[in-house]
């Protein structure tokens, strides 16, 4: 599990856990409304930077009372999408019944003493691995990313760093 704090938003901490060989995605999906996590399919996540960018955008939206979804968890998932269609973002970036890999994002409001601590081991049947760019590179699907973000076949950057930068730019520019 990796933890992230953003200096501009000291009241929040983000815990990110990457799982592989998940065997109960369908069960998790059936309980998703009762769990205080964002469950993300890593097929469209190229880098940590991409996820961090979506988290930052969600925090900005909350700061200015412009959340389009009900929670910061769902807003982070929504902010990953290239369009303003909430349902489309959930369908493309959220967990699917056949997901074998999974990113779990937990938003912790440090000023809220009532924040419920849940144990992921009791929720997810899978193997925890380090959330880093090397592990993410095993799971993303370049062609699916090209289609989702509507990148021209000739534009799709050759290396992961350039592709990550293009996706971060798409996330930050959506809605402007």
Secondary structure, 3 states (H helix, E strand, C coil): CEEEEECCEEEEEEEEEEEECCCCHHHHHHCHHHCCCEEECHHHCCCHHHHHHHHHHHHHHHHCCCCCCCCHHHHHHHHHCCCCCHHHHHHHHECCCCCCCEEEEEEEECCCCCCCCCCHHHCCCCEEECCCHHHHCCCCCHHHHHHHCCCCCCCCCCCHHHHHHHHHHHHHHCCC
